[in-house]
Amino acid sequence: MQNGIDLYALDISGASFVKACGGPCTEGCVTLARIGDDAWALGDSKRPDAQPLRFTAQELDAAGIDPARFGPNV
């Protein structure tokens, strides 16, 4: 929970996911969308039907994921 908020309760239907590919994306591409002030959704473009995982900014940082790598539109 993020400050008492369930990240999975946030509506992501209008979220704009951006790919972060370092190459040809033959195995899969990670997608990221900001879904709140301190909330992110992480998906897989090769599995569009899979529910994206949700993280706080602190959790992304702990995992070594930098939203800046996804470009300025995140």
MIDOSE-1310 file (N, C-alpha, C; in nm, 2 decimals, decimal comma, always signed):
residues 74
mqng	+0,08/-0,12/+0,00/+0,00/+0,00/+0,00/+0,09/+0,12/+0,00; +0,04/+0,22/-0,07/+0,11/+0,35/-0,08/+0,04/+0,45/+0,01; +0,10/+0,48/+0,12/+0,04/+0,58/+0,21/-0,11/+0,54/+0,24; -0,13/+0,41/+0,25/-0,27/+0,36/+0,28/-0,35/+0,35/+0,16
idly	-0,30/+0,37/+0,04/-0,37/+0,35/-0,09/-0,33/+0,22/-0,15; -0,43/+0,14/-0,19/-0,40/+0,02/-0,26/-0,37/+0,05/-0,41; -0,25/+0,03/-0,45/-0,21/+0,06/-0,59/-0,29/-0,01/-0,69; -0,34/-0,13/-0,66/-0,43/-0,21/-0,75/-0,57/-0,16/-0,76
aldi	-0,60/-0,06/-0,67/-0,74/+0,00/-0,67/-0,74/+0,12/-0,77; -0,62/+0,17/-0,81/-0,61/+0,28/-0,90/-0,66/+0,24/-1,04; -0,73/+0,33/-1,10/-0,78/+0,30/-1,24/-0,67/+0,33/-1,33; -0,63/+0,23/-1,42/-0,52/+0,25/-1,51/-0,58/+0,24/-1,66
sgas	-0,71/+0,25/-1,67/-0,77/+0,23/-1,81/-0,72/+0,34/-1,90; -0,69/+0,46/-1,85/-0,64/+0,57/-1,94/-0,49/+0,59/-1,93; -0,42/+0,50/-1,87/-0,28/+0,52/-1,86/-0,21/+0,50/-1,99; -0,10/+0,58/-2,01/-0,03/+0,58/-2,13/+0,11/+0,51/-2,11
fvka	+0,12/+0,39/-2,16/+0,24/+0,31/-2,14/+0,34/+0,34/-2,24; +0,47/+0,35/-2,20/+0,58/+0,38/-2,29/+0,68/+0,27/-2,28; +0,73/+0,22/-2,40/+0,83/+0,11/-2,40/+0,97/+0,16/-2,37; +1,05/+0,08/-2,31/+1,19/+0,10/-2,28/+1,27/-0,01/-2,34
cggp	+1,31/+0,00/-2,47/+1,38/-0,10/-2,53/+1,52/-0,06/-2,56; +1,61/-0,15/-2,52/+1,75/-0,13/-2,55/+1,80/-0,19/-2,68; +1,71/-0,26/-2,74/+1,75/-0,33/-2,87/+1,63/-0,36/-2,95; +1,63/-0,48/-3,02/+1,52/-0,51/-3,11/+1,39/-0,56/-3,05
cteg	+1,39/-0,57/-2,92/+1,27/-0,62/-2,85/+1,22/-0,75/-2,90; +1,31/-0,85/-2,92/+1,27/-0,98/-2,97/+1,22/-1,06/-2,85; +1,26/-1,04/-2,73/+1,22/-1,12/-2,62/+1,10/-1,06/-2,54; +1,09/-0,93/-2,55/+0,99/-0,86/-2,48/+1,03/-0,73/-2,44
cvtl	+0,94/-0,64/-2,43/+0,97/-0,50/-2,39/+0,89/-0,46/-2,26; +0,96/-0,40/-2,17/+0,90/-0,35/-2,05/+0,83/-0,22/-2,09; +0,71/-0,20/-2,04/+0,64/-0,07/-2,06/+0,61/-0,01/-1,92; +0,60/+0,12/-1,91/+0,58/+0,19/-1,79/+0,49/+0,30/-1,80
arig	+0,40/+0,32/-1,70/+0,31/+0,43/-1,71/+0,30/+0,49/-1,56; +0,29/+0,62/-1,56/+0,26/+0,69/-1,43/+0,11/+0,68/-1,40; +0,08/+0,63/-1,29/-0,06/+0,61/-1,26/-0,11/+0,69/-1,13; -0,01/+0,77/-1,08/-0,04/+0,85/-0,97/+0,08/+0,93/-0,93
ddaw	+0,07/+1,01/-0,83/+0,19/+1,10/-0,78/+0,31/+1,01/-0,75; +0,29/+0,90/-0,69/+0,40/+0,81/-0,65/+0,37/+0,67/-0,69; +0,30/+0,65/-0,80/+0,26/+0,52/-0,84/+0,29/+0,49/-0,99; +0,33/+0,37/-1,02/+0,37/+0,33/-1,15/+0,31/+0,20/-1,18
algd	+0,28/+0,17/-1,31/+0,24/+0,04/-1,36/+0,34/-0,01/-1,46; +0,39/-0,13/-1,44/+0,49/-0,19/-1,52/+0,43/-0,31/-1,60; +0,44/-0,30/-1,73/+0,38/-0,41/-1,81/+0,48/-0,47/-1,91; +0,43/-0,56/-1,99/+0,51/-0,63/-2,09/+0,44/-0,62/-2,22
skrp	+0,50/-0,56/-2,32/+0,43/-0,54/-2,45/+0,41/-0,67/-2,53; +0,48/-0,77/-2,49/+0,47/-0,90/-2,56/+0,35/-0,98/-2,50; +0,30/-0,93/-2,38/+0,19/-0,99/-2,31/+0,08/-0,89/-2,28; +0,02/-0,83/-2,38/-0,07/-0,72/-2,36/-0,19/-0,75/-2,27
daqp	-0,23/-0,88/-2,27/-0,34/-0,92/-2,19/-0,31/-0,94/-2,04; -0,18/-0,94/-2,01/-0,14/-0,96/-1,87/-0,16/-0,83/-1,79; -0,20/-0,84/-1,67/-0,22/-0,73/-1,58/-0,09/-0,67/-1,55; -0,07/-0,54/-1,57/+0,06/-0,47/-1,53/+0,08/-0,48/-1,37
lrft	+0,20/-0,49/-1,33/+0,24/-0,49/-1,19/+0,24/-0,34/-1,15; +0,22/-0,31/-1,03/+0,22/-0,17/-0,98/+0,32/-0,15/-0,87; +0,39/-0,04/-0,87/+0,49/-0,01/-0,78/+0,49/+0,14/-0,74; +0,55/+0,17/-0,62/+0,57/+0,31/-0,58/+0,70/+0,35/-0,65
aqel	+0,74/+0,48/-0,65/+0,86/+0,52/-0,70/+0,98/+0,46/-0,62; +0,96/+0,45/-0,49/+1,07/+0,40/-0,41/+1,09/+0,25/-0,44; +0,99/+0,17/-0,47/+1,00/+0,03/-0,51/+1,07/+0,02/-0,65; +1,04/+0,11/-0,74/+1,11/+0,11/-0,87/+1,25/+0,14/-0,85
daag	+1,29/+0,24/-0,77/+1,42/+0,27/-0,74/+1,50/+0,15/-0,68; +1,44/+0,09/-0,59/+1,50/-0,03/-0,52/+1,53/-0,14/-0,62; +1,44/-0,15/-0,72/+1,46/-0,26/-0,83/+1,56/-0,21/-0,94; +1,61/-0,09/-0,93/+1,70/-0,04/-1,03/+1,63/+0,01/-1,16
idpa	+1,50/+0,04/-1,15/+1,43/+0,09/-1,27/+1,42/+0,24/-1,26; +1,47/+0,30/-1,36/+1,47/+0,45/-1,37/+1,37/+0,50/-1,47; +1,26/+0,56/-1,43/+1,16/+0,60/-1,53/+1,21/+0,70/-1,63; +1,33/+0,77/-1,61/+1,38/+0,85/-1,71/+1,43/+0,77/-1,83
rfgp	+1,46/+0,65/-1,82/+1,50/+0,56/-1,93/+1,39/+0,54/-2,03; +1,27/+0,57/-1,99/+1,15/+0,55/-2,07/+1,12/+0,67/-2,15; +1,20/+0,78/-2,13/+1,18/+0,90/-2,21/+1,10/+1,00/-2,13; +1,08/+1,12/-2,19/+1,02/+1,23/-2,13/+0,87/+1,22/-2,12
nv	+0,81/+1,13/-2,19/+0,66/+1,12/-2,19/+0,60/+1,03/-2,08; +0,69/+0,99/-1,98/+0,64/+0,90/-1,87/+0,61/+0,99/-1,76
